Amino acid sequence: MPDIICLGEPMLEFNQQSNGLYLAGHGGDTSNCAIAAARQGASTGYLTHLGDDAFGDSFMDLWQAENVDESQVRRNPDAHTGIYFVTHGPDGHRFSYFRKGSAASLMQPADLPEAYIAGAKILHVSGISQAISETAVDTVLAAIGIARAHQVRVSYDSNLRLNLWPLERARTVTHAAMRQCQIALPGLDDAEHLTGLSDPQAIVDFYLDLGARIVALTLGPEGTLVATPDRREQIGGRKVTTVDATGAGDTFDGAFLAELVAGRDPFQAAAYANAAAALSTQGYGAVAPMPKRAAVEAFMG
């Protein structure tokens, strides 16, 4: 059984390059996380449904190539695999999604393989995993329930997308999920919307009060504020020349969880994950620029 299991929706990515053309690739936050963790040497697996189409075939090939276990992925001949486009401008990158009615959005709690989740060390889900449909909300909560029943730690990245659901619903659902998670991985912008707070210290207190034992609040170039009930520390970011930050947060998540599974403490894990995330911004696309462990360790010196 994989040590880290991620659940959500993978999406084929078309990423705008500097010449205006679109580069095909793979995306989907939790799929990205699984791949990032695997590239650090962790044992990972993915749970989702895919369309019985060429895009779905592409993901199956990708996970096999990246050593992400895809044995529990199901194919739906009556639904499609989602896609999205990334465009770049002076305010950063923007996403345009074509995912309504996708195979992943039709998943039900009854589709979850309990023994597979029970055998993991960490289950990772996100706000996007829940935002894609009503049944996705229930499916993620059911997966969290299975994990908790079997003493599997749960990791949750709020990953707020307001084009998928209204803010008040996002707050209600993500807070309910966070109350059942041991590892909270919010980003600062998302957390400001979801909590109504602006002070990073107050934000990590908010998530600790919900029940998290580890909070890693990513602060962009400023690094990560890591907190446990007994300690907190801001771990500085790494400076690089950024080309495309599309998958940086997902790379952080995967590297962070891989380090936790390897026995590092949250502060060591954040220092490593900051470096991995920085390196991931030096190329286009969510997956292609994700570094492997040797590159991260060399970058850290």
Contacts in CASP RR format, 6 or more apart in sequence:
PFRMAT RR
TARGET T0000
AUTHOR 0000-0000-0000
METHOD contacts of the structure
MODEL  1
MPDIICLGEPMLEFNQQSNGLYLAGHGGDTSNCAIAAARQGASTGYLTHL
GDDAFGDSFMDLWQAENVDESQVRRNPDAHTGIYFVTHGPDGHRFSYFRK
GSAASLMQPADLPEAYIAGAKILHVSGISQAISETAVDTVLAAIGIARAH
QVRVSYDSNLRLNLWPLERARTVTHAAMRQCQIALPGLDDAEHLTGLSDP
QAIVDFYLDLGARIVALTLGPEGTLVATPDRREQIGGRKVTTVDATGAGD
TFDGAFLAELVAGRDPFQAAAYANAAAALSTQGYGAVAPMPKRAAVEAFM
G
1 116 0 8 1.000
1 119 0 8 1.000
1 120 0 8 1.000
2 43 0 8 1.000
2 44 0 8 1.000
2 45 0 8 1.000
2 69 0 8 1.000
2 120 0 8 1.000
3 42 0 8 1.000
3 43 0 8 1.000
3 44 0 8 1.000
3 120 0 8 1.000
3 121 0 8 1.000
3 122 0 8 1.000
3 261 0 8 1.000
4 34 0 8 1.000
4 37 0 8 1.000
4 42 0 8 1.000
4 43 0 8 1.000
4 44 0 8 1.000
4 45 0 8 1.000
4 120 0 8 1.000
4 121 0 8 1.000
4 122 0 8 1.000
4 124 0 8 1.000
4 254 0 8 1.000
4 257 0 8 1.000
4 258 0 8 1.000
4 261 0 8 1.000
5 44 0 8 1.000
5 45 0 8 1.000
5 46 0 8 1.000
5 47 0 8 1.000
5 116 0 8 1.000
5 117 0 8 1.000
5 120 0 8 1.000
5 122 0 8 1.000
5 123 0 8 1.000
5 124 0 8 1.000
6 30 0 8 1.000
6 31 0 8 1.000
6 33 0 8 1.000
6 34 0 8 1.000
6 37 0 8 1.000
6 44 0 8 1.000
6 45 0 8 1.000
6 46 0 8 1.000
6 47 0 8 1.000
6 123 0 8 1.000
6 124 0 8 1.000
6 125 0 8 1.000
7 30 0 8 1.000
7 46 0 8 1.000
7 47 0 8 1.000
7 48 0 8 1.000
7 123 0 8 1.000
7 124 0 8 1.000
7 125 0 8 1.000
7 129 0 8 1.000
7 139 0 8 1.000
7 140 0 8 1.000
7 143 0 8 1.000
8 28 0 8 1.000
8 29 0 8 1.000
8 30 0 8 1.000
8 31 0 8 1.000
8 47 0 8 1.000
8 48 0 8 1.000
8 104 0 8 1.000
8 125 0 8 1.000
8 126 0 8 1.000
8 128 0 8 1.000
8 129 0 8 1.000
8 132 0 8 1.000
8 136 0 8 1.000
8 140 0 8 1.000
9 28 0 8 1.000
9 30 0 8 1.000
9 31 0 8 1.000
9 48 0 8 1.000
9 82 0 8 1.000
9 99 0 8 1.000
9 102 0 8 1.000
9 104 0 8 1.000
9 105 0 8 1.000
9 128 0 8 1.000
9 129 0 8 1.000
9 132 0 8 1.000
9 136 0 8 1.000
10 26 0 8 1.000
10 27 0 8 1.000
10 28 0 8 1.000
10 30 0 8 1.000
10 31 0 8 1.000
10 46 0 8 1.000
10 48 0 8 1.000
10 50 0 8 1.000
10 59 0 8 1.000
10 81 0 8 1.000
10 82 0 8 1.000
10 104 0 8 1.000
11 26 0 8 1.000
11 27 0 8 1.000
11 28 0 8 1.000
11 81 0 8 1.000
11 82 0 8 1.000
11 83 0 8 1.000
11 84 0 8 1.000
11 97 0 8 1.000
11 99 0 8 1.000
11 102 0 8 1.000
12 24 0 8 1.000
12 25 0 8 1.000
12 26 0 8 1.000
12 27 0 8 1.000
12 55 0 8 1.000
12 56 0 8 1.000
12 58 0 8 1.000
12 59 0 8 1.000
12 81 0 8 1.000
12 82 0 8 1.000
12 83 0 8 1.000
12 84 0 8 1.000
13 24 0 8 1.000
13 25 0 8 1.000
13 26 0 8 1.000
13 27 0 8 1.000
13 28 0 8 1.000
13 83 0 8 1.000
13 84 0 8 1.000
13 85 0 8 1.000
13 86 0 8 1.000
13 246 0 8 1.000
13 285 0 8 1.000
13 286 0 8 1.000
13 287 0 8 1.000
14 22 0 8 1.000
14 23 0 8 1.000
14 24 0 8 1.000
14 25 0 8 1.000
14 83 0 8 1.000
14 84 0 8 1.000
14 85 0 8 1.000
14 86 0 8 1.000
15 22 0 8 1.000
15 23 0 8 1.000
15 25 0 8 1.000
15 85 0 8 1.000
15 86 0 8 1.000
15 244 0 8 1.000
15 246 0 8 1.000
15 284 0 8 1.000
15 285 0 8 1.000
15 286 0 8 1.000
16 22 0 8 1.000
16 23 0 8 1.000
16 85 0 8 1.000
16 86 0 8 1.000
16 87 0 8 1.000
16 88 0 8 1.000
17 23 0 8 1.000
17 284 0 8 1.000
22 85 0 8 1.000
23 284 0 8 1.000
23 285 0 8 1.000
25 285 0 8 1.000
25 286 0 8 1.000
25 287 0 8 1.000
25 288 0 8 1.000
26 32 0 8 1.000
26 58 0 8 1.000
26 59 0 8 1.000
26 62 0 8 1.000
26 286 0 8 1.000
26 287 0 8 1.000
27 84 0 8 1.000
27 247 0 8 1.000
27 285 0 8 1.000
27 286 0 8 1.000
27 287 0 8 1.000
28 128 0 8 1.000
28 250 0 8 1.000
28 286 0 8 1.000
29 126 0 8 1.000
29 128 0 8 1.000
29 129 0 8 1.000
29 157 0 8 1.000
29 159 0 8 1.000
29 250 0 8 1.000
29 253 0 8 1.000
30 46 0 8 1.000
30 124 0 8 1.000
30 125 0 8 1.000
30 126 0 8 1.000
30 128 0 8 1.000
30 129 0 8 1.000
30 250 0 8 1.000
31 46 0 8 1.000
31 48 0 8 1.000
31 59 0 8 1.000
31 63 0 8 1.000
31 68 0 8 1.000
32 247 0 8 1.000
32 250 0 8 1.000
32 251 0 8 1.000
32 286 0 8 1.000
32 287 0 8 1.000
32 290 0 8 1.000
33 124 0 8 1.000
33 157 0 8 1.000
33 250 0 8 1.000
33 253 0 8 1.000
33 254 0 8 1.000
33 257 0 8 1.000
34 44 0 8 1.000
34 45 0 8 1.000
34 46 0 8 1.000
34 63 0 8 1.000
34 68 0 8 1.000
34 124 0 8 1.000
34 254 0 8 1.000
35 44 0 8 1.000
35 62 0 8 1.000
35 63 0 8 1.000
35 66 0 8 1.000
35 68 0 8 1.000
35 287 0 8 1.000
35 290 0 8 1.000
36 250 0 8 1.000
36 251 0 8 1.000
36 253 0 8 1.000
36 254 0 8 1.000
36 255 0 8 1.000
36 258 0 8 1.000
36 276 0 8 1.000
36 280 0 8 1.000
36 290 0 8 1.000
37 44 0 8 1.000
37 254 0 8 1.000
37 255 0 8 1.000
37 257 0 8 1.000
37 258 0 8 1.000
37 261 0 8 1.000
38 44 0 8 1.000
38 66 0 8 1.000
38 67 0 8 1.000
38 68 0 8 1.000
39 66 0 8 1.000
39 290 0 8 1.000
39 291 0 8 1.000
39 292 0 8 1.000
39 293 0 8 1.000
40 254 0 8 1.000
40 255 0 8 1.000
40 258 0 8 1.000
40 259 0 8 1.000
40 276 0 8 1.000
40 292 0 8 1.000
40 293 0 8 1.000
40 296 0 8 1.000
41 258 0 8 1.000
41 293 0 8 1.000
42 254 0 8 1.000
42 257 0 8 1.000
42 258 0 8 1.000
42 261 0 8 1.000
42 262 0 8 1.000
43 69 0 8 1.000
43 261 0 8 1.000
44 67 0 8 1.000
44 68 0 8 1.000
44 69 0 8 1.000
45 63 0 8 1.000
45 68 0 8 1.000
45 69 0 8 1.000
45 70 0 8 1.000
45 72 0 8 1.000
46 63 0 8 1.000
46 68 0 8 1.000
46 69 0 8 1.000
46 70 0 8 1.000
46 72 0 8 1.000
46 73 0 8 1.000
47 72 0 8 1.000
47 73 0 8 1.000
47 112 0 8 1.000
47 113 0 8 1.000
47 116 0 8 1.000
47 117 0 8 1.000
47 143 0 8 1.000
48 73 0 8 1.000
48 74 0 8 1.000
48 103 0 8 1.000
48 104 0 8 1.000
48 107 0 8 1.000
49 73 0 8 1.000
49 74 0 8 1.000
49 75 0 8 1.000
49 76 0 8 1.000
49 79 0 8 1.000
49 103 0 8 1.000
49 104 0 8 1.000
49 106 0 8 1.000
49 107 0 8 1.000
49 111 0 8 1.000
50 56 0 8 1.000
50 59 0 8 1.000
50 60 0 8 1.000
50 73 0 8 1.000
50 74 0 8 1.000
50 75 0 8 1.000
50 76 0 8 1.000
50 81 0 8 1.000
50 103 0 8 1.000
50 104 0 8 1.000
51 75 0 8 1.000
51 76 0 8 1.000
51 77 0 8 1.000
51 79 0 8 1.000
51 80 0 8 1.000
51 81 0 8 1.000
51 102 0 8 1.000
51 103 0 8 1.000
52 75 0 8 1.000
52 76 0 8 1.000
52 77 0 8 1.000
53 80 0 8 1.000
53 81 0 8 1.000
55 80 0 8 1.000
55 81 0 8 1.000
55 82 0 8 1.000
55 83 0 8 1.000
56 75 0 8 1.000
56 81 0 8 1.000
59 70 0 8 1.000
59 73 0 8 1.000
59 81 0 8 1.000
60 70 0 8 1.000
60 73 0 8 1.000
62 68 0 8 1.000
62 287 0 8 1.000
63 69 0 8 1.000
63 70 0 8 1.000
63 73 0 8 1.000
64 70 0 8 1.000
72 113 0 8 1.000
72 116 0 8 1.000
74 111 0 8 1.000
75 103 0 8 1.000
76 103 0 8 1.000
76 106 0 8 1.000
79 101 0 8 1.000
79 102 0 8 1.000
79 103 0 8 1.000
79 105 0 8 1.000
79 106 0 8 1.000
80 101 0 8 1.000
80 102 0 8 1.000
80 103 0 8 1.000
81 102 0 8 1.000
81 103 0 8 1.000
81 104 0 8 1.000
82 97 0 8 1.000
82 98 0 8 1.000
82 99 0 8 1.000
82 102 0 8 1.000
82 103 0 8 1.000
82 104 0 8 1.000
83 97 0 8 1.000
83 98 0 8 1.000
83 99 0 8 1.000
84 95 0 8 1.000
84 96 0 8 1.000
84 97 0 8 1.000
84 98 0 8 1.000
84 99 0 8 1.000
85 95 0 8 1.000
85 96 0 8 1.000
86 93 0 8 1.000
86 94 0 8 1.000
86 95 0 8 1.000
86 244 0 8 1.000
86 246 0 8 1.000
86 285 0 8 1.000
87 93 0 8 1.000
87 94 0 8 1.000
87 96 0 8 1.000
88 94 0 8 1.000
88 244 0 8 1.000
92 245 0 8 1.000
93 244 0 8 1.000
93 245 0 8 1.000
93 246 0 8 1.000
95 161 0 8 1.000
95 163 0 8 1.000
97 163 0 8 1.000
97 164 0 8 1.000
99 105 0 8 1.000
99 132 0 8 1.000
101 133 0 8 1.000
102 132 0 8 1.000
104 132 0 8 1.000
104 136 0 8 1.000
105 132 0 8 1.000
105 133 0 8 1.000
105 135 0 8 1.000
105 136 0 8 1.000
106 133 0 8 1.000
106 135 0 8 1.000
107 135 0 8 1.000
107 136 0 8 1.000
107 139 0 8 1.000
108 135 0 8 1.000
108 138 0 8 1.000
108 139 0 8 1.000
109 135 0 8 1.000
109 138 0 8 1.000
109 139 0 8 1.000
109 141 0 8 1.000
109 142 0 8 1.000
109 143 0 8 1.000
111 139 0 8 1.000
112 139 0 8 1.000
112 142 0 8 1.000
112 143 0 8 1.000
112 146 0 8 1.000
114 146 0 8 1.000
117 123 0 8 1.000
117 143 0 8 1.000
117 146 0 8 1.000
117 147 0 8 1.000
117 150 0 8 1.000
117 152 0 8 1.000
118 146 0 8 1.000
118 147 0 8 1.000
118 149 0 8 1.000
118 150 0 8 1.000
118 152 0 8 1.000
119 150 0 8 1.000
119 152 0 8 1.000
120 147 0 8 1.000
120 152 0 8 1.000
121 152 0 8 1.000
121 153 0 8 1.000
121 261 0 8 1.000
122 152 0 8 1.000
122 153 0 8 1.000
122 154 0 8 1.000
122 155 0 8 1.000
122 183 0 8 1.000
122 257 0 8 1.000
122 260 0 8 1.000
122 261 0 8 1.000
123 143 0 8 1.000
123 144 0 8 1.000
123 147 0 8 1.000
123 152 0 8 1.000
123 153 0 8 1.000
123 154 0 8 1.000
123 155 0 8 1.000
124 154 0 8 1.000
124 155 0 8 1.000
124 156 0 8 1.000
124 157 0 8 1.000
124 253 0 8 1.000
124 254 0 8 1.000
124 257 0 8 1.000
125 140 0 8 1.000
125 143 0 8 1.000
125 144 0 8 1.000
125 154 0 8 1.000
125 155 0 8 1.000
125 156 0 8 1.000
125 157 0 8 1.000
125 177 0 8 1.000
126 156 0 8 1.000
126 157 0 8 1.000
126 158 0 8 1.000
126 159 0 8 1.000
127 140 0 8 1.000
127 156 0 8 1.000
127 157 0 8 1.000
127 158 0 8 1.000
127 159 0 8 1.000
127 160 0 8 1.000
127 161 0 8 1.000
127 170 0 8 1.000
127 173 0 8 1.000
127 174 0 8 1.000
127 177 0 8 1.000
128 159 0 8 1.000
128 161 0 8 1.000
128 164 0 8 1.000
129 136 0 8 1.000
129 140 0 8 1.000
130 136 0 8 1.000
130 137 0 8 1.000
130 140 0 8 1.000
130 141 0 8 1.000
130 173 0 8 1.000
130 174 0 8 1.000
130 177 0 8 1.000
131 161 0 8 1.000
131 164 0 8 1.000
131 165 0 8 1.000
131 170 0 8 1.000
131 173 0 8 1.000
132 164 0 8 1.000
137 173 0 8 1.000
140 177 0 8 1.000
141 176 0 8 1.000
141 177 0 8 1.000
141 180 0 8 1.000
144 154 0 8 1.000
144 177 0 8 1.000
144 180 0 8 1.000
144 181 0 8 1.000
145 180 0 8 1.000
146 152 0 8 1.000
147 153 0 8 1.000
147 154 0 8 1.000
148 154 0 8 1.000
148 180 0 8 1.000
153 182 0 8 1.000
153 183 0 8 1.000
154 180 0 8 1.000
154 181 0 8 1.000
154 182 0 8 1.000
154 183 0 8 1.000
155 181 0 8 1.000
155 182 0 8 1.000
155 183 0 8 1.000
155 184 0 8 1.000
155 185 0 8 1.000
155 253 0 8 1.000
155 257 0 8 1.000
156 174 0 8 1.000
156 177 0 8 1.000
156 178 0 8 1.000
156 181 0 8 1.000
156 183 0 8 1.000
156 184 0 8 1.000
156 185 0 8 1.000
157 185 0 8 1.000
157 186 0 8 1.000
157 187 0 8 1.000
157 249 0 8 1.000
157 250 0 8 1.000
157 253 0 8 1.000
158 174 0 8 1.000
158 178 0 8 1.000
158 184 0 8 1.000
158 185 0 8 1.000
158 186 0 8 1.000
158 187 0 8 1.000
158 190 0 8 1.000
158 191 0 8 1.000
158 194 0 8 1.000
159 190 0 8 1.000
160 170 0 8 1.000
160 174 0 8 1.000
160 189 0 8 1.000
160 190 0 8 1.000
160 193 0 8 1.000
160 194 0 8 1.000
162 170 0 8 1.000
162 193 0 8 1.000
165 173 0 8 1.000
167 193 0 8 1.000
167 194 0 8 1.000
170 193 0 8 1.000
170 194 0 8 1.000
171 194 0 8 1.000
174 194 0 8 1.000
175 194 0 8 1.000
175 210 0 8 1.000
178 184 0 8 1.000
178 207 0 8 1.000
178 210 0 8 1.000
178 211 0 8 1.000
178 212 0 8 1.000
179 210 0 8 1.000
179 211 0 8 1.000
181 211 0 8 1.000
181 212 0 8 1.000
182 211 0 8 1.000
182 212 0 8 1.000
182 213 0 8 1.000
182 214 0 8 1.000
183 212 0 8 1.000
183 213 0 8 1.000
183 214 0 8 1.000
183 216 0 8 1.000
183 257 0 8 1.000
183 260 0 8 1.000
184 207 0 8 1.000
184 210 0 8 1.000
184 212 0 8 1.000
184 214 0 8 1.000
184 215 0 8 1.000
184 216 0 8 1.000
185 216 0 8 1.000
185 218 0 8 1.000
185 252 0 8 1.000
185 253 0 8 1.000
185 256 0 8 1.000
186 194 0 8 1.000
186 203 0 8 1.000
186 207 0 8 1.000
186 215 0 8 1.000
186 217 0 8 1.000
186 218 0 8 1.000
187 217 0 8 1.000
187 218 0 8 1.000
187 219 0 8 1.000
187 249 0 8 1.000
188 200 0 8 1.000
188 203 0 8 1.000
188 217 0 8 1.000
188 218 0 8 1.000
188 219 0 8 1.000
188 220 0 8 1.000
191 197 0 8 1.000
191 203 0 8 1.000
191 206 0 8 1.000
191 207 0 8 1.000
191 217 0 8 1.000
192 198 0 8 1.000
192 203 0 8 1.000
195 202 0 8 1.000
195 203 0 8 1.000
195 206 0 8 1.000
197 203 0 8 1.000
197 206 0 8 1.000
200 217 0 8 1.000
200 219 0 8 1.000
200 225 0 8 1.000
200 234 0 8 1.000
201 225 0 8 1.000
201 232 0 8 1.000
203 217 0 8 1.000
204 215 0 8 1.000
204 217 0 8 1.000
204 225 0 8 1.000
204 227 0 8 1.000
204 232 0 8 1.000
205 227 0 8 1.000
207 215 0 8 1.000
207 217 0 8 1.000
208 215 0 8 1.000
208 227 0 8 1.000
208 228 0 8 1.000
208 229 0 8 1.000
213 228 0 8 1.000
213 229 0 8 1.000
214 226 0 8 1.000
214 227 0 8 1.000
214 228 0 8 1.000
214 260 0 8 1.000
214 266 0 8 1.000
215 225 0 8 1.000
215 226 0 8 1.000
215 227 0 8 1.000
215 228 0 8 1.000
216 224 0 8 1.000
216 225 0 8 1.000
216 226 0 8 1.000
216 252 0 8 1.000
216 256 0 8 1.000
216 266 0 8 1.000
216 269 0 8 1.000
216 270 0 8 1.000
216 273 0 8 1.000
217 224 0 8 1.000
217 225 0 8 1.000
217 226 0 8 1.000
217 227 0 8 1.000
218 224 0 8 1.000
218 249 0 8 1.000
218 252 0 8 1.000
218 277 0 8 1.000
219 225 0 8 1.000
219 234 0 8 1.000
220 237 0 8 1.000
221 237 0 8 1.000
221 239 0 8 1.000
222 234 0 8 1.000
222 236 0 8 1.000
222 237 0 8 1.000
223 234 0 8 1.000
223 235 0 8 1.000
223 236 0 8 1.000
223 237 0 8 1.000
223 274 0 8 1.000
224 234 0 8 1.000
224 235 0 8 1.000
224 236 0 8 1.000
224 237 0 8 1.000
224 252 0 8 1.000
224 270 0 8 1.000
224 273 0 8 1.000
224 274 0 8 1.000
225 232 0 8 1.000
225 233 0 8 1.000
225 234 0 8 1.000
225 235 0 8 1.000
226 232 0 8 1.000
226 233 0 8 1.000
226 234 0 8 1.000
226 235 0 8 1.000
226 266 0 8 1.000
226 267 0 8 1.000
226 270 0 8 1.000
228 266 0 8 1.000
231 267 0 8 1.000
233 267 0 8 1.000
235 267 0 8 1.000
235 270 0 8 1.000
235 271 0 8 1.000
235 274 0 8 1.000
236 271 0 8 1.000
236 274 0 8 1.000
237 274 0 8 1.000
237 278 0 8 1.000
238 274 0 8 1.000
238 275 0 8 1.000
238 278 0 8 1.000
238 279 0 8 1.000
238 299 0 8 1.000
239 278 0 8 1.000
240 278 0 8 1.000
240 279 0 8 1.000
240 281 0 8 1.000
240 282 0 8 1.000
241 282 0 8 1.000
242 281 0 8 1.000
242 282 0 8 1.000
243 281 0 8 1.000
243 282 0 8 1.000
243 283 0 8 1.000
243 284 0 8 1.000
243 289 0 8 1.000
244 281 0 8 1.000
244 283 0 8 1.000
244 284 0 8 1.000
244 285 0 8 1.000
244 289 0 8 1.000
245 281 0 8 1.000
246 284 0 8 1.000
246 285 0 8 1.000
246 286 0 8 1.000
247 280 0 8 1.000
247 281 0 8 1.000
247 285 0 8 1.000
247 286 0 8 1.000
247 290 0 8 1.000
248 277 0 8 1.000
248 278 0 8 1.000
248 280 0 8 1.000
248 281 0 8 1.000
249 277 0 8 1.000
250 286 0 8 1.000
251 273 0 8 1.000
251 276 0 8 1.000
251 277 0 8 1.000
251 279 0 8 1.000
251 280 0 8 1.000
251 290 0 8 1.000
251 291 0 8 1.000
252 273 0 8 1.000
252 274 0 8 1.000
252 276 0 8 1.000
252 277 0 8 1.000
253 273 0 8 1.000
254 273 0 8 1.000
254 276 0 8 1.000
255 269 0 8 1.000
255 272 0 8 1.000
255 273 0 8 1.000
255 276 0 8 1.000
255 277 0 8 1.000
255 296 0 8 1.000
256 266 0 8 1.000
256 269 0 8 1.000
256 270 0 8 1.000
256 272 0 8 1.000
256 273 0 8 1.000
257 269 0 8 1.000
259 268 0 8 1.000
259 269 0 8 1.000
259 272 0 8 1.000
259 273 0 8 1.000
260 266 0 8 1.000
260 269 0 8 1.000
264 272 0 8 1.000
271 300 0 8 1.000
272 296 0 8 1.000
272 300 0 8 1.000
275 296 0 8 1.000
275 299 0 8 1.000
275 300 0 8 1.000
276 290 0 8 1.000
276 291 0 8 1.000
276 296 0 8 1.000
278 299 0 8 1.000
279 289 0 8 1.000
279 291 0 8 1.000
279 295 0 8 1.000
279 296 0 8 1.000
279 299 0 8 1.000
280 289 0 8 1.000
280 290 0 8 1.000
280 291 0 8 1.000
281 289 0 8 1.000
282 289 0 8 1.000
283 289 0 8 1.000
291 299 0 8 1.000
END
